[in-house]
Amino acid sequence: MKRPSPRLAKPPLMLAAAFFTALFVAGCAVSPNVTIRPAPQVDLQRFVGDWYVIGNIPTRPERNAFNAVESYTLQPDGKIATRFRYREGAFDGELKTMNPVGTVVPGTNNAVWGMQFVWPIKAEYVIVDIDSDYQLTIIGRSDRDYAWIMARTPQISETSYQTAVARLKELGYSVDSLRRVPQRWPEAPAAGAKP
């Protein structure tokens, strides 16, 4: 019996991978009715910049992330260029990056975004809490499946962390799978990347 040529076997594998990626992202799509309460108002000029991920209910790629940092840059067209970077598995692990684009959902006072990883699907991204100094934020989703506690510094006080955890519970999250993201800065010179 003749084996299929490798050249013919690759396209179906690539199609299957693309299909499953699309299914995963579609499960995260922005719904027309956000059912988690967003922050009342977000000043995008103050929100942009670097945020260290302190804790999260992680997506699959983030499950073993170290030194995770989310960075936002406001573009002239109003979209938010995003760079998510982290080390895989250790402080000196391989540097991984993702570059989705955020789009503010009209009428949400800048608190609800569609985050596009794969065209044309936009994942729901809701700023559910932001402190008055724009130093600590919580990002959530209506499905209560993923969440991120982020700060402008790589470490926060235990009291601030527990307050954020309590806030997630108030929002209807189960925090059993909440993970503290290891942060150690500055990174070793050999690691070669900054937030």
C-alpha positions as CSV (number, residue, x, y, z in Angstrom):
1,M,0.0,0.0,0.0
2,K,1.3,3.4,-1.0
3,R,1.8,6.0,1.8
4,P,0.4,9.5,1.1
5,S,3.2,11.9,0.1
6,P,4.2,14.3,2.9
7,R,3.4,17.2,0.6
8,L,-0.3,16.1,0.6
9,A,-0.4,15.4,4.3
10,K,0.5,18.8,5.5
11,P,-2.4,20.9,4.2
12,P,-5.0,18.8,6.1
13,L,-3.0,19.1,9.3
14,M,-2.7,22.8,8.9
15,L,-6.4,23.1,8.2
16,A,-7.2,21.1,11.3
17,A,-4.9,23.2,13.4
18,A,-6.5,26.4,12.0
19,F,-10.0,25.0,12.6
20,F,-9.3,24.2,16.3
21,T,-7.6,27.5,16.8
22,A,-10.7,29.2,15.4
23,L,-13.0,27.1,17.6
24,F,-11.0,28.1,20.7
25,V,-11.0,31.8,19.9
26,A,-14.7,31.7,18.9
27,G,-15.5,30.4,22.4
28,C,-13.9,33.6,23.7
29,A,-15.8,35.9,21.3
30,V,-17.3,39.2,22.4
31,S,-21.0,38.8,22.9
32,P,-23.4,41.7,22.2
33,N,-24.5,41.6,25.8
34,V,-21.7,41.9,28.3
35,T,-22.9,40.3,31.6
36,I,-20.1,41.2,33.8
37,R,-20.1,44.7,35.3
38,P,-17.3,46.9,33.7
39,A,-15.6,49.8,35.4
40,P,-17.7,52.9,35.1
41,Q,-15.1,54.8,33.1
42,V,-11.6,54.1,31.8
43,D,-9.2,56.9,30.7
44,L,-7.3,55.2,27.9
45,Q,-4.4,57.7,28.0
46,R,-3.8,56.7,31.6
47,F,-4.5,53.0,31.1
48,V,-2.0,52.4,28.3
49,G,1.6,51.4,29.1
50,D,3.0,48.3,30.8
51,W,1.1,46.1,33.2
52,Y,2.7,43.2,35.1
53,V,0.4,40.1,35.4
54,I,0.3,39.4,39.1
55,G,-2.3,36.7,39.1
56,N,-4.6,35.1,36.5
57,I,-7.1,32.4,35.7
58,P,-4.9,31.6,32.7
59,T,-5.6,30.8,29.1
60,R,-3.9,27.7,27.8
61,P,-0.7,29.5,26.6
62,E,-0.3,31.3,29.9
63,R,-0.5,28.2,32.2
64,N,3.3,28.1,32.8
65,A,4.1,31.8,32.3
66,F,6.8,33.7,34.2
67,N,7.5,37.4,34.0
68,A,4.3,38.0,32.1
69,V,3.8,41.7,31.0
70,E,0.9,43.1,29.0
71,S,1.7,46.4,27.2
72,Y,-0.8,48.7,25.5
73,T,-0.2,51.5,23.0
74,L,-3.0,53.7,21.8
75,Q,-3.0,54.1,18.0
76,P,-4.1,57.2,16.0
77,D,-7.2,55.2,14.8
78,G,-8.3,54.6,18.4
79,K,-7.3,50.9,18.4
80,I,-5.0,49.6,21.1
81,A,-1.8,47.7,19.9
82,T,-1.1,45.1,22.5
83,R,2.1,43.1,23.3
84,F,1.8,40.2,25.7
85,R,5.2,38.8,26.6
86,Y,6.2,36.1,29.0
87,R,8.9,33.5,29.7
88,E,7.8,29.9,29.2
89,G,8.3,27.7,32.3
90,A,11.0,29.6,34.1
91,F,12.6,33.0,34.6
92,D,15.1,32.1,31.9
93,G,12.6,30.2,29.7
94,E,12.0,30.9,26.1
95,L,10.5,34.4,25.4
96,K,7.0,34.1,24.0
97,T,4.9,37.0,22.6
98,M,1.4,37.7,21.3
99,N,0.3,40.9,19.6
100,P,-3.5,41.1,19.5
101,V,-5.2,44.4,18.7
102,G,-7.8,45.9,21.0
103,T,-10.9,47.8,19.8
104,V,-13.0,49.7,22.3
105,V,-16.7,48.7,22.2
106,P,-18.7,51.9,21.6
107,G,-20.9,53.1,24.5
108,T,-18.8,51.3,27.2
109,N,-16.8,54.3,28.5
110,N,-13.6,52.5,27.2
111,A,-14.1,49.6,29.7
112,V,-15.0,46.9,27.2
113,W,-12.8,45.9,24.3
114,G,-12.8,43.3,21.6
115,M,-9.3,41.8,21.5
116,Q,-8.5,40.3,18.1
117,F,-5.9,37.5,18.0
118,V,-7.3,35.9,14.8
119,W,-9.3,37.8,12.2
120,P,-12.3,38.3,12.3
121,I,-13.0,37.1,15.8
122,K,-12.6,39.5,18.8
123,A,-12.4,38.0,22.3
124,E,-14.2,39.8,25.1
125,Y,-11.9,41.9,27.3
126,V,-13.6,43.8,30.2
127,I,-11.8,46.2,32.5
128,V,-13.9,45.3,35.6
129,D,-11.8,47.3,38.1
130,I,-9.2,50.0,38.0
131,D,-7.9,52.0,41.0
132,S,-7.9,55.8,41.0
133,D,-4.2,56.0,40.5
134,Y,-4.2,53.5,37.5
135,Q,-1.7,51.3,39.4
136,L,-3.9,48.1,39.8
137,T,-6.5,46.7,37.4
138,I,-8.6,43.5,37.0
139,I,-9.6,42.2,33.6
140,G,-12.5,39.8,33.4
141,R,-15.0,38.2,31.0
142,S,-18.8,37.6,31.1
143,D,-18.1,33.8,31.0
144,R,-16.0,34.0,34.2
145,D,-13.5,31.7,32.5
146,Y,-10.4,33.8,32.5
147,A,-9.2,36.8,34.6
148,W,-6.1,38.9,35.1
149,I,-4.9,40.9,38.1
150,M,-2.3,43.3,36.8
151,A,-0.2,46.1,38.3
152,R,2.3,48.7,37.2
153,T,4.9,47.0,39.4
154,P,6.0,43.4,39.4
155,Q,5.0,43.0,43.1
156,I,2.1,44.2,45.1
157,S,1.2,43.9,48.8
158,E,-0.5,40.7,50.0
159,T,-3.4,42.9,51.1
160,S,-3.8,44.4,47.6
161,Y,-3.7,40.9,46.1
162,Q,-6.3,39.5,48.5
163,T,-8.5,42.5,47.9
164,A,-8.3,41.8,44.1
165,V,-9.1,38.1,44.7
166,A,-12.1,39.1,46.8
167,R,-13.3,41.4,44.0
168,L,-13.1,38.5,41.5
169,K,-15.3,36.4,43.9
170,E,-17.8,39.3,44.1
171,L,-17.9,39.3,40.3
172,G,-19.0,35.6,40.3
173,Y,-15.7,33.9,39.7
174,S,-14.5,30.7,41.2
175,V,-10.9,31.4,42.1
176,D,-9.8,27.8,42.5
177,S,-7.7,28.0,39.4
178,L,-6.3,31.4,40.1
179,R,-2.5,31.3,39.6
180,R,0.1,33.8,41.0
181,V,2.4,34.6,38.1
182,P,6.1,34.5,39.2
183,Q,7.7,37.9,38.6
184,R,11.4,38.6,39.1
185,W,13.0,41.7,37.7
186,P,15.3,42.8,36.3
187,E,15.6,39.8,34.1
188,A,19.0,38.2,33.7
189,P,21.0,40.0,31.0
190,A,21.1,36.8,28.9
191,A,17.3,36.8,28.7
192,G,17.5,40.0,26.7
193,A,14.0,41.4,26.8
194,K,12.4,44.2,28.7
195,P,8.7,44.8,29.3
